[in-house]
């Protein structure tokens, strides 16, 4: 078992973490995480926040570059139930699951309270426009200073980055493909200079109303993944990472938190 304090040069304070197969996960619950990120916004220093799940952990296992990118992030929260279970199995548990969707809304609440500027990047044009509209209505004091879809290539990175820098947001939420979302943030974090930059996966689809979040029963039973699979059977191949991660944990239990 191991629990270390991760102190990044850009961190506001030491973050208590548990290393799960070499990836440092924050041990805080939602309340402490939001409090910390509020301090980060005040600091003005760019931070990459990763809301990690077993699928991302399997990607890190298979791709050393992806794992290194995760290890260099400023904060990794346990989004997936499987990650929470793995920490417990390793004998060094985290406080609770910190779902990325809920963290986004908790940060927006803080933004509404303090008048923070927010930029949204990702999804389709229709989805991101509607998500921006709904968030602006729900959190009227938080200023949506810009948004754009996530369908752009490396040749457009400069234009996208310049627009974000000009908007000078306090918070930036990014929803792109699973294989590009976090690496893109990591690559451009310093240029962007946004205090909190967080990947949010399919959150904009839910916020815009395009898709529905799993009902509370599924969430309480911690099987949101099953609801998503039932609604989108094409996710089956991607979901195979879940049993693979479970087997990894069971077969290598002694080394989970080493």
N, C-alpha and C positions, 0 to 999 in steps of 0.2 A: 504493500500500500504506500501511496505517496500523496502528499498535499503540499503544493508549493505556492509561494506568493509570486505571481508574475508581475514584474515591474518593467513596463515598456518605457522607453525614453519619452514617449508622448502621453503616458498615463497620468491621470490626476492623482491616483493613489494606488497602493498595492491591491491587486485583485486576487482573492483566494481561489485557487484552482485545483482541480484534480485532473491528472493526466490519464486520459483514456486511450490506450494504445498509442501514446505519444502525442495526442492532441489535447491541449490544455482547455478544459471546460470550466467556466465560472461556476462557483458553488452557490452563489447567491440566488435568492428567489426573485420574484418579479419586483417587489417593492424596493429592495436594495439595488437591483439592476437599474431601475428607472432613476433612482436617486443619484447613482453614480454617473449615469449618462447625462443627467441634468448638470452635474459638475463639469463634465466633459464639454458640454455646449458653452459653459461659462469660460472655460479655458481657451476656446477658440482653436485648439489643435485638432488636426484631422484624425479620426479614429474609424477603423473598419470594424463593424459588428457583424458577426456571422451567426445565424440561427441554424445550428447544425442538427442533422438527423442521421439515422443509420445509413441512408442512401449516400450521403456525403462522406460518411466514415468509410464506406466500402470503396468509394472513388479515391479516397486518400490512401487506402491500402494498396490499390492497384496502380496508382500514379504518384510516384515520389514528389513530382513537382507540385501536384495538387495538395499533398500533405504538407509540404514546406510552406505553401501559400497560407494554409490554415494555421500552421504554427506561428506564422508571423503576424496574424491578425491581432488587433488590440483587445478584442473581447469576443469570446465564443460562448453562446448560451445554449443550454440543452433543449432544443426545440422538440426533438423526438422522444416519445416514451421509451423507446429502446435504449437511448443514451442514458436516461435516468436509471433504467434497470441495470445497465452495464456497470455504472458507477457503484450501485448498491451491491452488485455481485462481486465487484472488486474490493469491497470493504471500505470504500471512501465515498459515501453518497453525496449527491448534491441536494440542495434544499427542496427543489421542486422543478417540474417542467416549466420552461419559460417559452410559450408558443410565440413564434414570430408575429403572427396576426394580432395577438393580444398586445404584444410589446409595441407594435406600430401604433395601436390606438392609445396606449398609455403615454407614449411619447407625444402623440398629437394632443392629448389632454394637457400635457405640460406646455406644449407649444401654444395652446389656446390661452393658458393661464399667463404666459410670459410674452406673448406676441412674437413668437419665433417665426422665421421664414422657412418655408418648406418647398423642396423641389421633388417632383415625381418623374421617374424615368423607367420606361419599360412597357410591356404588353403592346396591344394594337392601338391605333389612333383612337378608335371609338371607345375602347375600354379605358384608356388612360384619361381621356377627356371627361368621361362620365365619372370616373373615380375622383378626379380633381374637383369636379362640380359637387359631388356628394360630401367629400371631406371638407370643402369650403363651407357648406351648409351646416355640417355637424360641428365644426370647430371654427366659428366665424372670426375669432381674434387671431388665430394662426393664419399667417399670410401665405397662400400658395403662390410663390413667385415664379413658377415655371413648371412646365411638364412637356414631355415628348415621348413618342413611342420608342420601343426598343429595337426596331428593325433598322439597324444601320451597321455598316461594316467599319473596319479599321481606317478606311480612307475618310470617314466622316468623324472620327474621334475628336480631331482638333476642333471642329465646329461645335460639337456637342459640349466638350469641356469648356470652351470659351464662353458659351452661353450660360453654363452653370456658374462659372467663376463670376461672370457679370451679375448674375442674380444674387450671389452671395448668401445662400441659404444656411440656416443653422442645422437643419435636418435634410437628409436626402435618402429616399427610399428607391431601391432599384429592383426591377423585376425583368430579368432576361432569361435566356436558356440556362438550364442547370449547369451546363459545362462552361458557360462564359460569364455568368453573373458575378460570382466571387472573384475569379481571376481578373476581370475587367476592373472591378473596384480596387483590388490590390495594386494593379499596375498604375492606376491613375489617381490614387488616393492623395498623394502629396500635391499634385497639380491642382486637383479640385479644391483642396483646402477646406472641405466641409467638416465641421466638428464631428458629426455623427452620420456615417454612411452605412446603410444596412440593406442587405439583400432580403427581399420579401416574397420571393417565389410567386405563387398564384394569388397573393393577397388582393391585387388590384382587380382581378376577375371577380372575387367575392364582393369587394367594396362597390364595384360598379353594378352589381346585380346580375352579371352574366352567369355566374355559377353560385351555388349555395354552399355555405359552410355546413359541415356535418352537424346534425341535430345534437342537442345537449346530451341525449342518452348515449350516443356514440362517443362524445367527448368524455363523459363521466366514466365510461367503460374503457377509455383510452384506446379506442379502435377507430379513430378518424380515418386511418389509412384504408380500412375496410369499406367505409362509406364512399371514399373517393374511388376505390377500385370498382365498386358496384355501379357508380355513376359513370365512370370512364374505364371500361374494360381494356382499352388500349394501353393503359398504364401497367398492365400485367407484367410485361418484361422488366420494367423499371422496378416494380415492387418485389421482384425476386431478390433484390438486395436485402430485404428485411429478414427472411429466413437465413440467408447467408451470414448476416451480421450476428443473428442469434446463435448460430452454430459456432461462429468465431469466438464469441464470448464464452460459450460453454466449453469449447475445446481448449481454450487458452486462458482459463479463468485466473490462474496464478499470476499472469502477466498483464492483466487488464490495466491496473493502475501503477505499473512499474515504469 
